[in-house]
Amino acid sequence: MNKAIPSTTPTKLLNSLLIPAIIMPLTSWMLSVSLPTIRDDFRISADFAAWIVTAFSLPFLIIMPVYGRMSDGLGKRRLLLWGIAIFAVGSLITTISLSLGMLLIGRIIQGLGIAGLIPLSLALITEYFPVEDRGRAMGIWSTVGPLAGVLGPIFAGLIVARFGWRNAFIPSLIFALLGFIIIFQTIPVGVPKVDTTFLRAFDWIGVILLSLTLLLLFFFLSSRPITGVAPLQDWRLLLPAIFFLMLFVWYEQRHINPFIDLSILGNTGVTVASICAALRMVGLSGAVGFLMPLYLADVVGLEPAMSGFLLMVNPAAMLVTVRYGGRLSDRLGSRSIVLTGFTIYTTVLIVLGLFSADAPAWLIILLLSAFGAGGGLMLASLHRAALNDVPEQQLGATSGIYSMIRFIGSAFGAAYGGILLQFFLDQPTLNTASAYRNVFFGYALFCVLGALFGTRLSGGST
């Protein structure tokens, strides 16, 4: 019989969540630096390369609300442990993958496993910390990602250059094992026994319908690797996606205990913060996580090690501002902070578009620093805006929905960049630098849209 772990203080709980919080950003940055080498190794086009990112992001965002919703019956600690163990299996597969298919399978398993880390951690922080301290606590928790991003690109560049891209996934596996041990030893059990009645009554049909909807929509968005048809033209994918979406909404509205409680989206703060968070991720995961490493390799001509050093500037700047963003949101609300962040994002992307052909290293460093600072300001502010006014009994479900929408932006950002980049590269009148310039401009449009939605956020503290 398992011995129950004693109750903990908010500070101890926050500290226990810091090590596993490294896993997700470390994995993302390791892949970003490795992506040009993986692309060249398997000799694939930009839109195919984007699926190496999407293979992780798509199951990640689909399963994320499942973790949030199931935490009410199974317990947050138990689900965190299960998820980290699954992620470790996926990481092991990626390190031994000999084919693109095996790599994609490993990435899918990684995404399925780590999907619960963010919503469950946010729910635990919101549950344990009083409202006046949540922004500060989320700011501290959010600094771990940028810190991992400071070291991740550097180590990834050195590992890829010396040992090959497969070994770049080993650090994530190590931190997963450490995170499992820390959570097992320090976080209270919460729900001591699995509620089998809860499992049987769970809305599995809703999960299936939403999964089919998102899969078909992303297949339609980037259909060439799936069906061979040009992106956004295969109606065989779009029409059933629309059908399953309508069926999902109809079914969830009539289910007694729905997988996605659509009434949560009636909360303006949750909905607007979720959309802003998604558009922020379009810029971060798309423009910096996917496009920038390829740009540094194809246009600037940098090797992986040097690309890693340049890419670390973005999370380093984010590390400086993320805690201040959380504290400022406690005092000022989220609107002005988010508008500032999106203004910085838009400006950086426009400048990259204007000078992409011959941008000197110092300008790239300056722009990545500004981009990271803007992203850091927004991060904890958006977390707080989404969850601040949510009843405690809905925290798990709401954090799952918020995180799912947020990472839809991440998956879309990579897929969008791959499609747009390959489209411009295929134009005989454009050179490589011009193709990248147009994609940077394309990302800037989504950041302008983020600023427009940001005007709907709360302007004062609550």
MOQUISUL-V25688 format. One line per field, one symbol per residue. ss: DSSP state (h for helix, s for strand, l for the rest). phi: phi as a letter, one per 30 degrees, with the letter a starting at -180 (. if undefined). psi: psi as a letter, one per 40 degrees, with the letter a starting at -180 (. if undefined). Layout:
ss: ???
phi: ???
psi: ???
//
This chain:
ss: lllllllllhhhhhhhhhhhhhhhhhhhhhhhhhhhhhhhhhlllhhhhhhhhhhhhhhhhhhhhhhhhhhhhhlhhhhhhhhhhhhhhhhhhhhllllhhhhhhhhhhhhhhhhhhhhhhhhhhhhhllhhhhhhhhhhhhhhhhhhhhhhhhhhhhhhhhhlhhhhhhhhhhhhhhhhhhhhhhlllllllllhhhhhhllhhhhhhhhhhhhhhhhhhllhhhhlllllllhhhhhhhhhhhhhhhhhhhhlllllllhhhhhlhhhhhhhhhhhhhhhhhhhhhhhhhhhhhhhhhlllhhhhhhhhhhhhhhhhhhhhhhhhhhhhhllhhhhhhhhhhhhhhhhhhhhhlllllhhhhhhhhhhhhhhhhhhhhhhhhhhhllllhhhhhhhhhhhhhhhhhhhhhhhhhhhhhhhhhhllllllhhhhhhhhhhhhhhhhhhhhhhhllllllll
phi: .ddddddbceddddddddddddeddddddddeddeeddeddchcddddddddddeddddedddeddedddddccjddddddeddddeddddddddcdcbddddddddddedddddddddddddddddccdedcdddddddddddeddddddedddddddddccjddddddeddddddddedddedcdedicdbddddddddddddddddddddddddddddbdedccideeibcddcddddddddddddddddcddbddcdddddddedddddddddddddedddddcdcdeddddddcdicdedddeddddddddddedcdddddddddccicedddddddddedddddddddcddbddddddddddddddddddddedddedddcdcceedcdddddddedddeddddddeddddddddddddddddcddddddeddeddddddddddddddddddcbdb
psi: hhhhhiiiidddddddedddeddddddddddddedddddddefiidddddedddddddddddeddddddedddehddddddddddddddddddddeheiddddddddddddddededdddddddddddiideeddddddddeddddddddddddddddddddeiddeeedddddddddddddddddhidchdihgdddddeigddddddddddddddddddgddedeeiiifegedddddddddddddddddeehdgidhgeddeehddddddddddddddddddcddddddddddddddfiiddddddddeddddddddeddddddddddeadddddddddddddddddddddeddfhiddddddddddddddddddcdddddddedfhideeddddddddddddeddddddddddddddddddeheehidddddddddddddddddddddddeeiheii.
//
